[in-house]
Amino acid sequence: MGASSPSTARPARRDVELVFGHLDALVDRIGAATDPLAALRRELHDYGRGNVGEGLRLCRCVPAQAGEPRGQWFIPPDADADHRLLFLHGGGWAGGSVEAYRPLIAEIALLTRQAVFGLEYRLTPEFPFPAGFDDALEAFDWIRAHGPERHEGAAEIGLIGDSAGANLAAAATADLIARHRSTPARLILISPMLDLRRPERVISGIRDRVVSGHVLAGSFAAYRGYDLDPSDPRVSPAAASAAVLQQFPPTLVQVSAIEYLRDQSVQFAAELWRNGVSARLSVWPQMPHVWHCFMQDLPEARQALHEVADFMATDGA
């Protein structure tokens, strides 16, 4: 989708207003809670406002242990056993779960015709960096060798994440490249956190209460665990060297034109282009953060999911 000029004004469409109103109320409840962490984890279970697609009805869900981390396989009826996806959920590294993301993961599985493994990585503050990051790397290795229903080695592994999960996906990719290890065949980043070097920078033309500079800075402070340099590519993949970036796989970046993470998404795609990587930047006007979750409320959610499936079915150009 092409981007229109972003605006701080609320979209006039009734369906979009409904979703923004839902998210505003969710943010308000978290802010008013005596235990914000517990409230965050509770509220994220209803982030998608109960939206469910056909994927959850048609896919089989199979719990599995990916080494030490655990998760679930989402297996569509016509799954290609040799091609698999690892999904890393969002939630500011502190919340979110595969259970909360079941409708979205199942829809991705159905549309891509690939078995998708949703990872329950360890969350901060109980398990600060590098716990979740290490879980993502371990799960990537595990699903390469262990597919659903006893299928073994995969011909191709894709990596997809949203928000903080997209941060883990891009950071894991950069780390695998830096250590000369096998990398994802394709990378999909939805509303991604990619640069924590200036988490409270001022961004103009946005309408986003889910992720703000204050929220991003607080999430990073809890995630870093120790004096982790924000320019470390394991937390700011946008800070990876040109030698690493030029080896990134074909990458799809989807972001809203009015969300806080817009500019770093655009800049990251531009860095990939400068380094000769086949990258697709998809900027969607007037959408909320991770609008894909609203597959019944917003036509753009289904359109974005179809774009993901189309990207997985091509060479990523």
C-alpha positions as CSV (number, residue, x, y, z in Angstrom):
1,M,0.0,0.0,0.0
2,G,1.2,3.5,-0.7
3,A,1.4,6.0,2.2
4,S,-0.7,9.1,2.3
5,S,0.4,12.2,4.3
6,P,0.2,11.1,7.9
7,S,-2.0,13.1,10.2
8,T,-2.4,13.3,14.0
9,A,-6.2,13.6,13.5
10,R,-8.3,10.6,14.2
11,P,-9.4,8.7,11.1
12,A,-13.1,9.5,10.2
13,R,-14.0,5.9,9.2
14,R,-16.3,4.3,11.7
15,D,-14.5,0.9,11.6
16,V,-11.1,2.5,12.3
17,E,-12.6,4.7,15.0
18,L,-14.0,1.5,16.7
19,V,-10.6,-0.1,16.8
20,F,-8.8,3.1,18.0
21,G,-11.4,3.5,20.7
22,H,-10.9,-0.1,21.8
23,L,-7.1,0.4,22.0
24,D,-7.4,3.7,23.8
25,A,-9.6,2.0,26.5
26,L,-7.0,-0.8,26.8
27,V,-4.2,1.7,27.3
28,D,-6.2,3.6,29.9
29,R,-6.9,0.5,31.9
30,I,-3.3,-0.5,31.9
31,G,-2.3,3.1,33.0
32,A,-4.9,3.1,35.8
33,A,-3.9,-0.3,37.2
34,T,-2.2,-0.7,40.5
35,D,-0.1,-3.5,38.9
36,P,0.6,-2.3,35.4
37,L,2.6,-5.4,34.4
38,A,-0.3,-7.8,35.4
39,A,-2.7,-5.4,33.6
40,L,-0.5,-5.4,30.5
41,R,-0.5,-9.2,30.3
42,R,-4.2,-9.4,30.9
43,E,-5.2,-6.7,28.5
44,L,-3.0,-8.0,25.6
45,H,-5.2,-11.1,25.6
46,D,-7.9,-8.9,24.1
47,Y,-5.8,-6.7,21.9
48,G,-7.5,-8.0,18.8
49,R,-11.0,-7.3,20.2
50,G,-12.0,-10.9,19.7
51,N,-11.4,-10.9,15.9
52,V,-11.0,-14.4,14.5
53,G,-10.6,-15.6,11.0
54,E,-11.0,-18.9,9.2
55,G,-7.5,-20.0,10.2
56,L,-8.4,-20.8,13.8
57,R,-11.2,-23.1,12.6
58,L,-9.3,-24.9,9.9
59,C,-5.8,-25.2,11.4
60,R,-4.8,-27.8,13.9
61,C,-2.9,-26.6,17.0
62,V,-0.2,-28.9,18.3
63,P,1.8,-28.1,21.5
64,A,5.5,-28.7,21.1
65,Q,8.8,-28.2,23.0
66,A,11.4,-26.3,20.9
67,G,14.4,-27.4,22.9
68,E,13.9,-25.6,26.2
69,P,11.3,-23.1,24.9
70,R,7.8,-24.3,24.3
71,G,5.1,-23.2,21.8
72,Q,2.5,-24.4,19.4
73,W,2.4,-25.6,15.8
74,F,-0.4,-24.2,13.7
75,I,-0.9,-26.6,10.8
76,P,-3.2,-25.7,7.9
77,P,-5.0,-28.5,6.0
78,D,-2.6,-28.2,2.9
79,A,0.6,-27.5,4.8
80,D,3.9,-27.8,2.9
81,A,5.9,-29.8,5.4
82,D,9.3,-28.6,3.9
83,H,8.5,-24.9,4.4
84,R,7.9,-23.6,7.9
85,L,7.5,-20.3,9.7
86,L,8.6,-19.2,13.2
87,F,6.3,-16.6,14.7
88,L,7.5,-14.3,17.5
89,H,4.7,-12.3,19.2
90,G,4.7,-8.7,20.4
91,G,4.0,-7.3,23.8
92,G,7.0,-5.1,24.7
93,W,9.0,-8.2,25.6
94,A,7.0,-8.2,28.8
95,G,3.5,-9.4,27.7
96,G,1.8,-11.3,24.9
97,S,1.5,-15.0,24.4
98,V,0.9,-17.6,21.8
99,E,-2.5,-18.1,23.3
100,A,-3.4,-14.5,22.8
101,Y,-2.1,-14.5,19.2
102,R,-3.8,-17.8,18.2
103,P,-6.2,-16.1,15.7
104,L,-3.4,-14.2,14.0
105,I,-0.9,-17.1,13.8
106,A,-3.5,-19.5,12.5
107,E,-4.6,-17.0,9.8
108,I,-0.9,-16.6,8.7
109,A,-0.6,-20.4,8.6
110,L,-3.8,-20.8,6.5
111,L,-2.9,-18.1,4.0
112,T,0.8,-19.1,3.6
113,R,0.0,-22.8,3.5
114,Q,2.9,-23.3,5.9
115,A,3.0,-24.8,9.4
116,V,3.8,-21.9,11.8
117,F,5.4,-22.4,15.1
118,G,4.3,-19.8,17.7
119,L,7.0,-19.5,20.3
120,E,6.4,-18.8,24.0
121,Y,9.7,-17.0,24.7
122,R,10.6,-16.0,28.2
123,L,9.3,-12.5,29.2
124,T,10.9,-9.7,31.1
125,P,11.2,-8.5,33.9
126,E,11.4,-12.1,35.2
127,F,13.7,-13.1,32.4
128,P,15.5,-10.0,31.0
129,F,17.8,-10.0,28.0
130,P,19.1,-12.2,26.6
131,A,16.5,-14.8,27.7
132,G,13.9,-14.1,25.0
133,F,16.5,-13.5,22.4
134,D,18.2,-16.8,23.2
135,D,14.8,-18.6,23.0
136,A,14.2,-17.2,19.6
137,L,17.6,-18.5,18.3
138,E,17.0,-21.9,19.9
139,A,13.5,-22.2,18.4
140,F,14.8,-21.2,15.0
141,D,17.4,-24.0,15.1
142,W,14.8,-26.5,16.5
143,I,12.1,-26.0,13.8
144,R,14.8,-26.3,11.1
145,A,15.3,-29.9,12.3
146,H,11.9,-30.7,13.8
147,G,8.7,-30.1,11.9
148,P,5.1,-30.8,13.0
149,E,4.0,-34.4,13.0
150,R,7.5,-35.9,13.0
151,H,8.7,-34.3,9.7
152,E,12.4,-33.7,9.9
153,G,14.7,-31.2,8.3
154,A,13.0,-28.2,6.4
155,A,13.9,-26.9,3.0
156,E,13.2,-23.4,4.1
157,I,12.5,-21.5,7.3
158,G,10.9,-18.1,7.4
159,L,10.8,-15.8,10.4
160,I,8.0,-13.4,11.2
161,G,7.3,-11.2,14.2
162,D,5.3,-8.1,15.2
163,S,6.4,-5.2,17.4
164,A,8.8,-6.5,20.0
165,G,8.6,-9.9,18.3
166,A,9.7,-8.3,15.1
167,N,12.6,-6.8,17.1
168,L,13.6,-10.4,18.1
169,A,13.2,-11.6,14.6
170,A,15.4,-8.9,13.0
171,A,17.9,-9.1,15.9
172,A,18.1,-12.9,15.6
173,T,18.7,-12.6,11.9
174,A,21.5,-10.1,12.4
175,D,23.1,-12.3,15.0
176,L,22.9,-15.5,12.9
177,I,24.6,-13.6,10.0
178,A,27.3,-12.2,12.3
179,R,28.1,-15.7,13.5
180,H,28.1,-17.2,10.0
181,R,25.1,-19.4,10.7
182,S,22.1,-20.4,8.6
183,T,19.6,-17.6,8.3
184,P,15.9,-17.3,7.5
185,A,15.0,-17.6,3.9
186,R,12.6,-14.7,4.3
187,L,12.0,-12.1,7.1
188,I,8.6,-10.4,7.8
189,L,8.5,-7.5,10.2
190,I,5.1,-6.1,11.3
191,S,5.1,-2.8,13.1
192,P,8.7,-3.5,14.2
193,M,10.8,-2.1,16.9
194,L,14.2,-1.8,15.2
195,D,16.2,1.0,16.8
196,L,16.4,1.6,20.6
197,R,19.3,4.1,20.4
198,R,16.9,7.0,20.9
199,P,13.7,5.5,22.2
200,E,12.1,8.8,23.2
201,R,12.8,10.7,20.0
202,V,10.0,13.0,18.8
203,I,8.0,11.6,15.9
204,S,5.6,13.9,14.0
205,G,2.3,13.1,12.4
206,I,1.4,10.0,14.5
207,R,-1.7,8.7,16.2
208,D,-0.5,5.9,18.5
209,R,-1.0,5.4,22.2
210,V,0.0,1.7,22.2
211,V,3.6,2.5,21.4
212,S,5.0,5.9,22.3
213,G,8.5,7.2,23.1
214,H,7.8,6.8,26.8
215,V,6.4,3.3,26.4
216,L,9.3,2.2,24.2
217,A,11.9,3.6,26.7
218,G,10.2,1.9,29.6
219,S,10.0,-1.4,27.8
220,F,13.7,-1.3,26.9
221,A,14.7,-0.4,30.4
222,A,13.0,-3.5,31.7
223,Y,14.2,-5.7,28.8
224,R,17.9,-4.8,28.9
225,G,18.4,-6.4,32.3
226,Y,21.9,-5.1,32.6
227,D,23.9,-2.3,31.1
228,L,23.2,-3.4,27.5
229,D,24.4,-0.9,24.9
230,P,21.3,0.3,23.0
231,S,23.5,0.3,19.8
232,D,24.0,-3.5,20.2
233,P,22.5,-5.1,17.1
234,R,20.9,-7.8,19.3
235,V,18.5,-5.1,20.6
236,S,18.8,-2.5,17.8
237,P,19.1,-4.4,14.6
238,A,19.1,-1.1,12.7
239,A,22.6,-0.6,14.2
240,A,24.0,-3.7,12.5
241,S,27.0,-3.2,10.3
242,A,26.8,-2.9,6.5
243,A,28.6,-6.2,6.3
244,V,25.7,-7.8,8.2
245,L,22.8,-5.9,6.6
246,Q,23.9,-6.8,3.1
247,Q,23.4,-10.4,3.9
248,F,19.8,-10.0,5.2
249,P,17.3,-12.3,3.4
250,P,14.4,-10.8,1.4
251,T,12.5,-8.7,3.9
252,L,9.0,-7.4,4.1
253,V,8.4,-4.4,6.5
254,Q,4.7,-3.5,7.2
255,V,4.0,-0.4,9.3
256,S,1.3,2.2,9.7
257,A,1.8,5.8,8.5
258,I,0.5,7.1,11.9
259,E,2.3,4.8,14.4
260,Y,5.3,5.7,16.5
261,L,7.5,3.0,14.8
262,R,6.9,4.4,11.3
263,D,10.2,6.3,10.8
264,Q,12.5,3.6,12.1
265,S,10.7,1.1,9.8
266,V,11.2,3.3,6.8
267,Q,14.9,4.0,7.7
268,F,15.6,0.3,8.2
269,A,14.1,-0.6,4.8
270,A,16.2,2.2,3.3
271,E,19.4,0.7,4.9
272,L,18.6,-2.7,3.4
273,W,18.1,-1.1,0.0
274,R,21.4,0.7,0.3
275,N,23.1,-2.6,1.1
276,G,21.6,-4.4,-1.9
277,V,18.9,-6.4,-0.1
278,S,15.6,-7.2,-1.7
279,A,13.3,-5.4,0.7
280,R,9.6,-4.4,0.5
281,L,8.4,-1.5,2.5
282,S,4.6,-1.4,2.9
283,V,3.2,1.7,4.6
284,W,-0.5,1.7,5.4
285,P,-2.4,4.9,6.0
286,Q,-4.5,5.5,9.1
287,M,-4.0,2.0,10.7
288,P,-3.3,1.2,14.4
289,H,-0.3,-0.6,15.7
290,V,-0.4,-4.3,14.4
291,W,-3.7,-3.7,12.7
292,H,-3.4,-7.3,11.4
293,C,-5.1,-8.5,14.6
294,F,-8.4,-6.8,13.5
295,M,-9.1,-9.2,10.6
296,Q,-12.9,-8.9,11.0
297,D,-13.0,-5.2,11.8
298,L,-10.7,-3.8,9.2
299,P,-10.4,-4.8,5.5
300,E,-6.8,-3.6,5.6
301,A,-6.0,-6.3,8.2
302,R,-6.9,-9.1,5.7
303,Q,-5.2,-7.2,2.9
304,A,-2.0,-7.0,4.9
305,L,-2.1,-10.7,5.7
306,H,-2.6,-11.5,2.1
307,E,0.5,-9.4,1.3
308,V,2.4,-11.5,3.8
309,A,1.2,-14.7,2.0
310,D,2.1,-13.3,-1.4
311,F,5.6,-12.3,-0.1
312,M,6.2,-15.8,1.2
313,A,5.1,-17.3,-2.2
314,T,7.5,-15.2,-4.2
315,D,11.3,-14.5,-4.2
316,G,10.6,-11.5,-2.0
317,A,11.5,-8.9,-4.6
